[in-house]
Structure formats: structure tokens, C-alpha cells
Amino acid sequence: MTNHNEAQFTSAGTNINEVKRNNAEGGLSYNEVKKLLAQRGGGGTEIYSDTDVEEVKQEIHGKKQ
């Protein structure tokens, strides 16, 4: 049986335990962010988007000019 404190390496030489430790300290996961945004209704996230809202509206509803 493998000791969990013992370093485990991939065939490329990556220390698996070190990667897991770094990931745990790395902040929110992709799924955690999705869940958080869903809970908040996505409101207030426009500052993180480069989507042109008016352009999307025109594509959806057609140009009414």
C-alpha cells in the first residue's frame, strides 16, 4: 500500500502530491465559479465580459433601423 506522504510521480516526472497541494491553494475551481455565478444570477459580471450587448440584441431581434 502506498504511503500518502510519500512522493508519487507521473511517468514524466511530475510530483502528483505537489500538484494536488498547489491546486488546493489555487482558489476557486471552474465548477465552483459556475456555481457561485448561478447562485448570484450572473448579475454584476458585465465588467468581466467583452460582449457587445447591443450587437447581440441586434443579432437576435434583427436590425430595426
Stockholm file with secondary structure:
# STOCKHOLM 1.0

chainA/1-65         MTNHNEAQFTSAGTNINEVKRNNAEGGLSYNEVKKLLAQRGGGGTEIYSDTDVEEVKQEIHGKKQ
#=GR chainA/1-65 SS CCCTTSCCBCTTCCBHHHHHHHHHTSCCCHHHHHHHHHHTTTTTCGGGCCCCHHHHHHHHHCCCC
#=GC SS_cons        CCCTTSCCBCTTCCBHHHHHHHHHTSCCCHHHHHHHHHHTTTTTCGGGCCCCHHHHHHHHHCCCC
//
